Amino acid sequence: MDKEIKLEEEVNLTLNSLDGIQQAEANPYLSQKISARLNENVIGVTIVKHKLIYTFMILLIIIMNIVTLVAINGGNKALTNSREEMLKTVATDYSIIDKSYNY
């Protein structure tokens, strides 16, 4: 019973504290200021993001070109050597190198 009375007193205190509350008044130009700042930030951020994306894309293309050039120039020597060795092996296996003919 004592708890119920204490709880009721707390509820009454809380409700009485809400009696003096008034609606907050905002600056009439607040919404215009907020929208202007949001538009400025969005435009500035998107421009920076686009510049970064374009820069990284160009760098990626340059790096891919360099890797391709290195692979083509460096890989030709090994490919040529292995191809020549393979052709010699095939020629000796099928006796193509020997120019003497047995009739």
C-alpha positions as CSV (number, residue, x, y, z in Angstrom):
1,M,0.0,0.0,0.0
2,D,2.8,2.3,0.9
3,K,4.4,1.6,-2.5
4,E,1.2,2.5,-4.3
5,I,1.0,5.8,-2.6
6,K,4.6,6.5,-3.3
7,L,4.1,5.6,-7.0
8,E,1.1,7.8,-7.3
9,E,3.0,10.7,-5.8
10,E,5.8,10.2,-8.3
11,V,3.3,10.1,-11.2
12,N,1.6,13.3,-9.9
13,L,5.0,15.1,-9.6
14,T,5.8,14.1,-13.2
15,L,2.5,15.3,-14.6
16,N,2.8,18.6,-12.6
17,S,6.2,19.2,-14.1
18,L,4.7,19.0,-17.6
19,D,2.2,21.8,-16.9
20,G,4.7,24.7,-17.6
21,I,6.0,23.2,-20.9
22,Q,5.4,25.3,-24.0
23,Q,6.0,24.6,-27.7
24,A,9.5,25.6,-28.8
25,E,9.6,28.4,-31.4
26,A,12.1,28.0,-34.2
27,N,13.7,30.6,-36.3
28,P,11.4,31.2,-39.4
29,Y,14.5,31.0,-41.7
30,L,15.8,27.8,-40.1
31,S,14.6,25.5,-42.8
32,Q,16.1,27.6,-45.6
33,K,19.4,27.7,-43.8
34,I,19.4,24.0,-43.3
35,S,18.5,23.2,-46.9
36,A,21.2,25.7,-48.2
37,R,23.9,24.0,-46.1
38,L,22.8,20.6,-47.2
39,N,23.0,21.5,-50.8
40,E,26.4,23.1,-50.4
41,N,27.8,20.1,-48.7
42,V,26.3,17.6,-51.1
43,I,27.6,19.5,-54.2
44,G,31.1,19.9,-52.7
45,V,31.3,16.3,-51.6
46,T,30.1,14.9,-54.9
47,I,32.6,16.9,-56.9
48,V,35.5,15.7,-54.7
49,K,34.2,12.1,-54.9
50,H,34.0,12.3,-58.7
51,K,37.5,13.7,-59.0
52,L,38.9,10.9,-56.8
53,I,37.0,8.3,-58.8
54,Y,38.3,9.6,-62.1
55,T,41.8,9.8,-60.8
56,F,41.8,6.2,-59.5
57,M,40.3,5.0,-62.8
58,I,43.0,6.7,-64.8
59,L,45.7,5.3,-62.5
60,L,44.2,1.8,-62.8
61,I,44.2,2.0,-66.6
62,I,47.8,3.2,-66.6
63,I,48.9,0.4,-64.2
64,M,47.0,-2.2,-66.4
65,N,48.8,-0.9,-69.5
66,I,52.2,-1.2,-67.8
67,V,51.5,-4.7,-66.6
68,T,50.4,-5.7,-70.1
69,L,53.5,-4.2,-71.7
70,V,55.8,-6.0,-69.2
71,A,53.9,-9.3,-69.7
72,I,54.1,-9.0,-73.5
73,N,57.8,-7.9,-73.7
74,G,59.1,-10.1,-70.9
75,G,57.0,-13.2,-71.9
76,N,58.1,-13.2,-75.6
77,K,61.6,-14.3,-74.8
78,A,60.5,-17.3,-72.8
79,L,57.8,-18.2,-75.2
80,T,60.2,-18.0,-78.2
81,N,62.8,-20.1,-76.5
82,S,60.3,-22.8,-75.4
83,R,58.7,-22.7,-78.9
84,E,62.1,-23.2,-80.6
85,E,62.9,-26.0,-78.3
86,M,59.6,-27.7,-78.9
87,L,60.0,-27.4,-82.7
88,K,63.5,-28.9,-82.5
89,T,62.2,-31.7,-80.4
90,V,59.3,-32.4,-82.8
91,A,61.8,-32.2,-85.8
92,T,64.2,-34.7,-84.3
93,D,61.4,-37.1,-83.2
94,Y,60.0,-37.1,-86.8
95,S,63.5,-37.1,-88.4
96,I,62.7,-33.8,-90.2
97,I,66.2,-32.3,-89.5
98,D,68.1,-35.2,-91.1
99,K,68.4,-34.4,-94.8
100,S,69.6,-37.8,-95.8
101,Y,67.0,-39.9,-97.4
102,N,66.8,-43.6,-97.3
103,Y,65.2,-44.9,-100.4
